[in-house]
């Protein structure tokens, strides 16, 4: 009888933690969608102890609805709602491709702050005190057992309901960590920020690679 009671308690606690996680994620999503636009600066690290890989870089992302501009590794990637523009100054090349959601298997920049809304089971994780901020982690497990990413830990600032950290671990043990260093909202963005100026890049000598 004690064993049965223990199992029931564990199940009840697990269900409660799952409901708490769902509620918290809904609050985060509502907060994200309440802003006209969002701009974050972040640190991105890639580590794999077995392979001896430890890389770190920095970047920034500006979001307006589904449109975005991502600057990372000296490359700019822009999405205007229809096409994706990858601008590589070192090679003086711009690659233009039509957006097809079926081709996207990873979390896209547009989804970075809302990807958890579907496709994952969630439960509450640990709480960490980071520089005076209480960060509640939520454990996300892909419903698709064939997904390349096997585990995700999403760190959420309990006070602001903003995402602070995103940790992804794939089937090979590689860990991808994105840590938000600044989170700004409702900025006076230029109307041309998400508009690709083909004439400008052509004049500057860039090769325009238009994919089908």
NORSULLIN-V376442 format. One record per pair of residues at least 24 apart in sequence whose ideal C-beta (glycine too) atoms are under 10 Angstrom apart, sorted by sequence separation. I is the first residue (numbers start at 1). J is the second residue. If there is no record, write none. Layout:
I:J
I:J
//
This chain:
38:62
39:63
84:108
116:140
119:143
120:144
133:157
134:158
135:159
147:171
148:172
151:175
152:176
153:177
155:179
37:62
38:63
39:64
84:109
115:140
118:143
119:144
130:155
133:158
134:159
136:161
138:163
146:171
149:174
155:180
37:63
38:64
133:159
140:166
148:174
157:183
37:64
120:147
126:153
128:155
130:157
133:160
137:164
140:167
149:176
35:63
36:64
37:65
44:72
119:147
125:153
127:155
135:163
136:164
137:165
140:168
35:64
36:65
44:73
79:108
81:110
120:149
125:154
126:155
127:156
133:162
135:164
37:67
38:68
39:69
41:71
42:72
79:109
122:152
125:155
135:165
137:167
32:63
37:68
77:108
78:109
79:110
127:158
133:164
33:65
77:109
120:152
122:154
66:99
120:154
130:164
130:165
116:152
128:164
72:109
115:152
128:165
70:108
116:154
70:109
115:154
68:108
69:109
70:110
68:109
106:147
66:108
67:109
68:110
70:112
105:147
106:148
107:149
66:109
67:110
68:111
105:148
106:149
66:110
68:112
105:149
65:110
66:111
107:152
63:109
64:110
62:109
63:110
116:163
61:109
63:111
61:110
63:112
113:162
114:163
130:179
59:109
63:113
113:163
116:166
61:112
63:114
112:163
115:166
61:113
113:166
112:166
107:166
107:168
106:168
112:178
113:180
112:180
107:176
42:112
106:176
113:183
107:178
40:112
40:113
38:112
38:113
35:113
32:112
33:113
32:113
33:114
31:113
32:114
29:113
28:113
29:114
32:117
28:114
29:116
28:116
29:117
25:114
28:117
26:116
25:116
26:117
25:117
22:116
21:116
25:120
25:122
24:122
21:120
22:121
21:121
22:122
24:124
96:196
21:122
22:123
23:124
20:122
21:123
22:124
94:196
96:198
18:121
19:122
20:123
21:124
18:122
19:123
20:124
21:125
94:198
17:122
18:123
19:124
17:123
18:124
16:123
17:124
94:201
15:123
16:124
17:125
28:136
93:201
94:202
14:123
85:194
87:196
92:201
14:124
28:138
85:195
94:204
85:196
24:136
84:196
89:201
92:204
94:206
95:207
96:208
97:209
98:210
25:138
80:193
81:194
83:196
85:198
92:205
93:206
94:207
95:208
96:209
97:210
98:211
24:138
80:194
87:201
92:206
93:207
94:208
95:209
96:210
97:211
98:212
21:136
25:140
78:193
79:194
80:195
89:204
91:206
92:207
93:208
94:209
95:210
96:211
97:212
20:136
21:137
22:138
78:194
80:196
85:201
91:207
93:209
94:210
95:211
21:138
61:178
78:195
79:196
89:206
20:138
21:139
78:196
88:206
21:140
59:178
61:180
87:206
88:207
69:189
17:138
48:169
51:172
53:174
56:177
58:179
60:181
88:209
17:139
40:162
43:165
44:166
45:167
46:168
47:169
48:170
50:172
51:173
53:175
59:181
60:182
62:184
63:185
67:189
40:163
42:165
50:173
51:174
58:181
64:187
85:208
86:209
38:162
42:166
48:172
49:173
50:174
69:193
31:156
48:173
49:174
62:187
64:189
68:193
69:194
28:154
47:173
48:174
49:175
67:193
68:194
34:161
47:174
48:175
62:189
67:194
83:210
84:211
28:156
46:174
47:175
48:176
66:194
67:195
83:211
25:154
27:156
28:157
31:160
32:161
46:175
47:176
64:193
65:194
24:154
31:161
32:162
45:175
46:176
47:177
64:194
25:156
30:161
31:162
32:163
45:176
46:177
62:193
63:194
24:156
28:160
29:161
31:163
44:176
45:177
62:194
21:154
28:161
44:177
45:178
24:158
27:161
28:162
43:177
44:178
45:179
21:156
28:163
42:177
43:178
44:179
25:161
42:178
43:179
24:161
42:179
43:180
40:178
42:180
43:181
41:180
42:181
40:180
41:181
42:182
40:181
41:182
42:183
40:182
41:183
39:182
40:183
41:184
39:183
40:184
38:183
39:184
40:185
38:184
39:185
37:184
38:185
39:186
35:183
37:185
38:186
39:187
35:184
36:185
37:186
38:187
35:185
36:186
37:187
39:189
34:185
35:186
36:187
37:188
34:186
35:187
36:188
37:189
32:185
36:189
31:185
37:193
//
